[in-house]
């Protein structure tokens, strides 16, 4: 008797395949056929789990964002209970930078979605949940900026600048692998200048 399918595992297999296709070949290359080939499944099975290309892409983007959130939470939970706000922000930001193969691929996937949004290729833009993820990250950083002693009236702007600087660093790291080794020091320098002492 065949083993019953684990639907969550199958969906994850498909979104992992989509993520590989997008990271390697770009968003336009993510078709039912290319995703099915990457996953080692039939096109019909991919269509069974995801009714449209937009559904697959939406789920893929959500999976990448969820993985990043889990990494951030794990990094923060591994800190000592009395960690300074700068240490917490540092842990969060380092989990988002492309400092290894998996995070590099995630950065490329999220960038592909971002560039599709700003170039208005609506058919390839699954949703506006990127704003939610960005807002979540800024809120996390803002809480720590306030704990560091910043004026609450300027903490949101400071958090936005910190996140924007880290995003810019991530882009630079994709183009220049030499920055990978320097990334922790650059984040430390950024926080040293942005946080109240």
N, C-alpha and C positions, 0 to 999 in steps of 0.2 A: 504494500500500500504506500503511495507516495506521501512524503512528508508535507504537511500543510505549509503554505507560503507564509512567511513573516512579512506582512505588508509594509511595516515601518522600515525593516531592513532593505526590502526591495526598493522602496522610495529613496532611501539613502544611497543605495547602489547607483540609482539613476542620477540623483543630484551630484554625487561624487564624479560620475562620468561627465556630466555637463560642465562641472567645474574644471575638469582636466581639459576638455575641449576649448572652453573659453580662455583659460590661462595660456594654452599653447597656441591656439589659432584665432582667437578673437570671438566676439559676440556673434558676428554674422555667420561664423562657421558652426554655431550651435543649432543644428537641425535635428529633427527626430532621428534621421538616419545616422548622423555622425555620433549622436549621443548613444543610440542603441549599439552601434559598432564598438564604441569605447567601453560600454558596460557589458558587452558580450551577450546582449539580449536581442530579441526581435523588435522591430519597429512597432509591431502591433502591441507588444507587451508594454513598451514605453507609453504608447497612446492610451492603453488601458489605465495606467496609473496617473497619467497627466493628459488631460483632454486636448491641450493646445501647447504650442511652443511657449507661449507667454506663461502658462501654468508651470512648466518645467523651469523656466528662467526665474520666475518669482520664488519658487521653492529653493532653487539653487542659491539665489542671493540671500534668502532667509537662513539657509544652512550655513553659509559662510559667516554671516553676521552672528549667528548663534554660537558658532565655534569660537569666534573672537571674544564674545562676551564670556564664554566659559573659561577661556584662557585668562582673561582679565580677572575674573572672580577667583580662580585658582591662585594666580600670582599674588593677589591681595590677601587671600586667606593664609598664604604661607609666610606672610610678614609677621613680625612680633606684634603683640597687642598694643604696645606703646609706640608704634612706628610714627614717625613724623609725617605730616601731610606731603612733604616733598617726596618721601620714600614711596608713599601710596601712589601718587601721580606718576612717578618714575616707573613703578611696576606696571601700571595700567598702560602707559605709552609704549614701553618696550614690547609688550605683547602685541601691539598693533603694527610694529615696524617690520619690514621684510628682512629679518635677520637670519632666517633659515629657509629651506626650500618650500616648506608648507606655507609659511607666512608670506613668502614672496608670491607664491601662486595665488593666495587669497587676496593679496594687495592688487595683483593684476586683474583678478576677476572683478573685484569691487570697482576698480578704475574703469574697466570696460563698461560696467553699468553706468557709472558716473558720466563718462564721456558720451554715452548714448543719450543720457538725459539732457546734457547741455547742448548737444547737437540736434536735439529734437527728433531723433529717430524713434518715434512713438511706438512703432511696431515691435521694437526691441526693448522697450522700457517697461518692465513688468509693473512697477508701482512707484509710489513716492515714499516707500518705507525707509529709504536712505536718510531722509530728514529725521525720522524717528530715531534711527541708530545714532546719527550725529548728535541729536538733542540729548539722548541718553548719555553719551560720552561726555558732552559738555556739562551736563548736570553733575555727573560723578566728579569731574575735575573741579567744577565750581564749589561743590561741598568742601573739597579739600582746601581750595584757595581760601575760603572763609575760615576754616579751621586753622590755617596758617597765619591768620590775623589780618587778612585784607578787609578793607571797607566793603561791607555787603553791597553798597551801591555800585561798586566798580568790579566786584568779583566775577560777574557774568562776562564782562568784557575781557577781563584777564584770562578767564577760562577759555573763551573763544580764541584769543590770541595764542594760548598754549597749544590748543588742539590744532589750530591752523598751522603753527610752526612745525608741529610733529607730522602733520599731513604733508607739508612741503618737504620735510626731511625724508619721509617715506618715498616720495616721488624721486627725489635726488638719489636715493639708495638704489632704486630700480635701474637708474641710468649709470651709476658709478658704484660698482661693488666694493671699491676701497672704503666707502663710507660705512660699511657694515661694522667693521671693527671700531670705528670712531663713534658710532651711534650712542652708546651709553654715556660717553663723555659729553657729547653734544646735548643730550637731554639734560644732563646734570647742569651744564652751563646755562641752558635756557631757564631751568627752574631756579637756579641761583639768582638770576636777574629778574625773574618775574614774581617771586614770592617774597613776602615780608620777612625780614630777619629780626 
